[in-house]
Amino acid sequence: MGFPGTWMTESESVMYRVVPKCACSSIGQIMYYSDHGVFFDGDIHDSKDKLHKWAQEDSQPLIEANAKAHKSYAFTCVATRLPACAIPTPASYLRSSIKSAGYSATASDTAATLFRS
């Protein structure tokens, strides 16, 4: 099965499922900072240590065990790409779309934190 696109802090306190173009660089930097007290010097996508990533083979068993045991907070972010005039209440639309996909959500006009029901 696997968890492609998943990042996890070195302390294993937070897991994040990367969605391209949805603040992944900022979120990765915050995750890195939360463990190390400094931001990664460069593009967080280029980090090879101090942040577990599914693409790094040595991180895969740690991510898989954490995910299966539900040991830490896990989240992802999605963006509403539709113009504001297309959706009278974007947050309501996003919540209903997410719920119909089997998730529960707290949403703003631009992003949502998803949790598997």
Secondary structure, DSSP 4 states (H G I P E B T S, - for coil): ---TTEEEETTSSEEEE--TTSSHHHHHHHHHHHHHSS--SS-GGG--SSEEETTSGGGHHHHHHHHHHT-SEEEEEEE--S-GGG-SSHHHHHHHHHHHTTEEEEE-SSEEEEEE-
